[in-house]
């Protein structure tokens, strides 16, 4: 008999219409875990030099310069560590505050895949930094792993119909300065990508690299940016030659623009509040990590936190329900049908919890 037999399940204690409860069943957890699996796999760690020596027990072999072995206790659950990383940058918390609040918050534990409430700290506060953001050999995820998580948040937004695939073909780009230049391509205020460029380069010189990164993150959905709305910092012949397949919209071409292009140019300012929220709500105000690698990791973590908050607002706006609650509704509807309740009552009950949500995100500019 286990202790969990006498404990109430989290699914019986929470409101399943809460945004985090909905995203717990709708986020692409399998994609995120499989995407970061290569970064979490054990690496070959060669031993250092060995030499024979004598001690009181006789001849021994001394090894020097070797790294830590693969032995030790098992790693923490991948979903738990991903959830902790998302919560940290979504709610602007330190590592110590994060583990304390996680032990008190049933919605955070349900989001991380817990079945019963656990009042203990999920891990030591230092393990959060080692998992995803510390620019050192002990960092597990690294930049590639964080990009996989960012890509999964974009796919979730498409799956729940919070944003259409066609809307991702048009992005708004702007730059801001933290300690390094950071580019933010945004569409419908969902953060498509965030990337650092050390050395404070000219805006026009980073466009091709930024669009290449955005294309990689969206390649699983067979969609790529075709239009980019920028300010006049991205003007110049070298910009057009570097990205001939892109339609670049900026104020320098306003005389030759169509009515639709002018309307999208007026929407360029929508990126400014997104950058402001990134700095104030998602820890981008100041980067505390060391070096250029630290800048890149910190920027991606901030983008993850921003997208999770965006998805939570989308759940409320679209009236989405968790998959578990929808299954309960379907099972209840089937039971009513078996007892010969009029069909109009069943369809009316089930349609309110239908998985195919009809509301769509209003077009930008309205």
C-alpha positions in Angstrom: 0.0 0.0 0.0 1.4 3.4 -1.0 1.0 6.8 0.6 -0.7 8.1 -2.5 -3.6 5.8 -1.8 -4.8 8.1 1.0 -4.0 11.4 -0.8 -6.4 13.4 -3.0 -5.5 13.7 -6.6 -4.6 17.1 -8.0 -7.2 16.7 -10.7 -9.9 16.7 -8.0 -8.6 19.8 -6.3 -8.2 22.3 -9.1 -10.4 24.2 -11.6 -9.9 22.6 -15.0 -10.7 25.8 -16.7 -7.6 27.5 -15.2 -5.2 28.5 -18.0 -2.3 26.4 -16.5 -4.6 23.4 -16.1 -5.7 23.7 -19.8 -2.1 24.1 -21.0 -1.0 21.1 -18.9 -2.9 18.9 -21.4 -2.4 21.0 -24.5 1.2 21.8 -24.5 3.4 19.6 -26.7 5.1 17.9 -23.8 6.2 14.9 -25.9 7.8 17.2 -28.5 9.6 19.2 -25.8 10.9 16.2 -24.0 12.0 14.4 -27.2 13.6 17.7 -28.5 15.8 18.2 -25.4 16.6 14.5 -25.1 19.9 14.7 -27.1 21.1 17.5 -24.8 20.3 15.5 -21.7 21.9 12.2 -22.9 25.0 11.1 -21.1 28.2 12.3 -22.8 31.4 10.3 -23.2 33.7 11.5 -20.5 37.3 10.4 -21.1 39.5 9.7 -18.1 42.6 11.7 -17.4 46.1 10.3 -17.0 46.9 7.3 -14.8 50.0 6.3 -13.1 51.1 3.5 -10.8 52.1 4.3 -7.3 52.7 2.6 -3.9 50.9 3.2 -0.6 50.6 1.3 2.6 48.3 -1.3 1.0 50.6 -2.0 -1.9 50.6 -1.0 -5.6 47.7 1.2 -6.7 46.7 3.1 -9.9 46.1 6.8 -9.4 44.0 8.7 -11.9 44.3 12.4 -12.3 42.5 14.9 -14.5 39.4 12.8 -15.0 35.9 14.3 -15.0 32.9 13.1 -13.0 31.5 9.7 -13.9 28.0 8.9 -15.0 27.3 7.2 -11.7 25.1 8.9 -9.1 21.4 9.4 -8.4 19.0 9.6 -11.4 18.2 13.0 -12.8 15.0 14.8 -12.0 12.0 14.4 -14.3 12.4 16.3 -17.6 8.9 17.7 -17.6 9.4 19.0 -14.0 12.5 20.9 -15.0 10.9 22.3 -18.1 7.9 23.5 -16.1 10.2 25.1 -13.5 12.1 27.0 -16.2 8.8 28.2 -17.7 7.5 29.4 -14.4 10.7 31.2 -13.5 10.6 33.4 -16.5 6.9 33.7 -16.7 6.5 35.1 -13.2 9.8 36.8 -12.7 11.1 34.7 -9.8 14.5 33.9 -8.4 15.5 30.2 -8.1 14.8 30.3 -4.3 11.4 31.9 -4.7 10.5 29.5 -7.5 11.0 26.3 -5.5 9.2 27.7 -2.5 6.1 28.8 -4.5 6.1 25.6 -6.4 5.6 23.6 -3.2 2.6 25.8 -2.3 0.9 26.1 -5.7 -1.3 23.1 -6.8 -1.7 24.5 -10.4 2.0 24.6 -10.9 2.4 21.0 -9.7 -0.4 19.9 -12.0 1.2 21.7 -14.9 4.4 19.8 -14.1 2.7 16.4 -14.3 2.2 15.7 -10.6 -0.7 13.5 -9.7 -0.9 14.3 -6.0 0.1 17.5 -4.1 3.7 17.4 -2.7 4.5 20.0 -0.1 8.3 19.5 -0.4 10.6 21.5 -2.6 10.8 19.9 -6.0 14.6 20.3 -6.2 17.5 22.4 -4.9 17.4 25.9 -6.2 20.9 25.5 -7.8 19.7 22.6 -10.0 17.4 25.0 -12.0 20.4 27.0 -13.2 22.3 23.8 -14.1 19.4 22.6 -16.1 18.9 25.3 -18.6 20.7 28.6 -18.3 24.1 28.5 -16.6 26.7 29.1 -19.4 29.1 26.3 -18.3 29.8 22.6 -19.1 27.2 21.7 -16.4 24.4 23.3 -18.4 22.2 20.5 -19.7 19.9 22.2 -22.2 22.0 24.9 -23.8 20.8 27.1 -26.6 19.7 24.3 -28.8 17.5 22.8 -26.1 15.9 26.1 -25.3 15.1 26.7 -29.0 13.3 23.4 -29.0 11.1 24.5 -26.1 10.4 27.9 -27.8 9.4 26.0 -31.0 7.0 23.9 -29.0 5.2 26.9 -27.6 4.7 28.2 -31.1 3.3 24.8 -32.2 0.9 24.8 -29.3 -0.4 28.3 -30.3 -1.2 26.9 -33.7 -2.8 23.7 -32.4 -5.2 25.6 -30.1 -6.1 28.0 -32.9 -4.8 31.0 -31.0 -2.8 31.9 -34.1 -3.1 30.8 -37.7 -0.2 29.4 -39.8 -0.8 32.1 -42.4 -0.2 34.8 -39.8 3.3 33.5 -39.1 4.3 34.4 -42.7 4.4 38.0 -41.6 6.5 39.2 -38.7 7.4 42.4 -37.1 11.1 42.9 -36.2 12.8 45.4 -33.9 15.9 45.5 -31.8 16.6 46.6 -28.3 19.7 46.8 -26.2 20.3 44.9 -22.9 24.0 44.2 -22.8 23.9 43.0 -26.4 21.5 43.7 -29.3 18.5 41.4 -29.1 16.1 41.0 -32.1 12.5 40.2 -31.5 10.4 38.9 -34.5 6.8 39.1 -33.4 3.5 38.2 -35.1 0.2 38.6 -33.4 2.2 39.5 -30.3 3.4 35.9 -30.1 7.2 35.7 -29.8 8.4 33.7 -32.8 12.1 34.0 -31.9 14.5 36.0 -29.9 18.3 36.0 -30.5 21.4 37.9 -29.3 23.9 39.5 -31.6 27.1 40.4 -29.8 29.0 43.6 -30.7 26.0 45.8 -31.3 25.9 45.3 -35.1 24.0 47.4 -37.6 20.3 46.3 -37.7 20.4 45.5 -41.5 23.2 43.1 -41.0 21.3 40.8 -38.7 18.1 40.4 -40.7 19.1 37.4 -42.8 20.5 35.5 -39.7 17.3 36.3 -37.7 15.0 35.1 -40.4 17.0 31.9 -40.9 16.5 31.2 -37.2 12.7 31.9 -37.4 12.4 29.6 -40.4 14.1 26.7 -38.5 11.7 27.1 -35.5 8.7 27.0 -37.9 9.9 24.3 -40.3 7.9 21.5 -38.6 4.7 23.4 -39.6 5.7 23.9 -43.2 5.5 27.7 -42.9 8.2 30.4 -43.1 8.2 34.2 -42.9 7.6 35.9 -46.2 7.0 39.5 -45.0 8.9 41.4 -42.4 7.9 44.8 -41.1 10.8 46.8 -39.8 11.9 50.3 -39.0 14.3 52.3 -41.2 17.3 50.8 -39.5 16.9 47.9 -41.8 17.2 49.9 -45.0 19.9 49.6 -47.6 20.7 47.6 -50.7 22.8 45.1 -48.8 19.7 44.2 -46.8 17.7 43.5 -50.0 20.5 41.5 -51.5 20.9 39.4 -48.3 17.2 38.5 -48.2 15.9 38.5 -51.7 13.0 36.1 -50.9 11.6 38.4 -48.2 9.2 41.3 -48.7 10.6 44.0 -46.5 8.2 46.7 -45.4 9.6 49.9 -44.0 8.7 53.6 -44.0 11.3 54.4 -46.7 9.1 52.7 -49.3 5.8 54.3 -48.3 5.2 56.0 -51.6 5.2 52.7 -53.5 3.2 50.7 -50.9 -0.2 49.3 -51.3 -3.0 50.0 -48.8 -2.5 46.7 -47.1 1.2 47.2 -46.7 0.6 50.7 -45.2 -1.8 49.2 -42.7 0.8 46.7 -41.6 3.4 49.4 -41.4 1.2 51.1 -38.8 1.2 47.9 -36.8 5.0 47.9 -36.4 4.7 49.8 -33.1 3.0 46.7 -31.7 6.4 45.2 -31.0 7.3 48.0 -28.6 5.0 46.9 -25.7 6.1 43.3 -26.3 9.7 44.4 -25.6 8.5 46.4 -22.6 6.7 43.3 -21.1 9.8 41.2 -21.8 11.9 43.5 -19.7 9.5 44.2 -16.9 7.7 40.8 -16.6 10.0 38.2 -18.0 13.4 39.2 -16.5 15.0 40.7 -19.6 15.6 44.0 -17.8 19.1 42.8 -17.0 21.1 39.7 -17.8 23.0 38.2 -14.9 24.6 35.4 -16.9 28.2 35.5 -18.0 29.5 36.0 -21.5 27.9 35.8 -24.9 26.6 32.3 -24.2 24.8 33.6 -21.1 23.2 36.4 -23.1 21.9 33.9 -25.7 20.5 31.5 -23.0 18.9 34.3 -21.0 17.2 35.8 -24.1 15.6 32.4 -25.0 14.4 31.8 -21.4 12.8 35.2 -21.4 11.1 34.4 -24.7 9.8 31.1 -23.2 8.3 32.9 -20.3 6.7 35.5 -22.5 5.0 32.8 -24.7 3.7 30.9 -21.8 2.0 34.0 -20.4 0.7 34.7 -23.9 -0.8 31.2 -24.1 -2.4 31.6 -20.7 -4.2 34.7 -21.9 -5.2 33.0 -25.2 -6.8 30.2 -23.2 -9.0 32.7 -21.3 -9.8 34.6 -24.5 -10.8 31.6 -26.5 -12.6 29.8 -23.6 -10.5 26.6 -24.0 -11.0 23.6 -21.8 -8.6 21.0 -20.7 -8.6 17.7 -22.6 -9.4 15.8 -19.4 -12.5 17.9 -18.7 -13.7 17.4 -22.3 -13.4 13.7 -21.9 -15.5 13.9 -18.7 -18.1 15.8 -20.7 -18.1 13.3 -23.5 -18.4 10.4 -21.0 -21.3 12.2 -19.2 -23.0 12.8 -22.5 -22.7 9.1 -23.5 -24.2 8.1 -20.1 -27.1 10.5 -20.7 -27.6 9.0 -24.2 -27.7 5.5 -22.7 -30.5 6.6 -20.4 -32.4 8.0 -23.3 -32.2 11.7 -22.4 -33.3 13.9 -25.4 -30.4 14.4 -27.8 -30.8 18.1 -27.8 -29.7 18.2 -24.1 -26.7 16.1 -24.8 -25.4 18.1 -27.8 -26.0 21.3 -26.0 -23.9 20.1 -23.1 -21.1 18.6 -25.2 -20.9 21.5 -27.7 -20.0 23.9 -24.9 -16.8 21.8 -24.3 -16.0 20.9 -27.9 -12.4 20.6 -28.7 -12.8 22.4 -32.0 -12.9 26.0 -30.8 -14.5 28.4 -33.3 -13.3 31.8 -31.9 -10.2 33.1 -33.7 -7.6 35.7 -32.9 -8.8 39.1 -34.2 -6.6 40.4 -37.0 -3.9 42.9 -35.9 -4.9 46.5 -36.3 -8.5 46.0 -35.1 
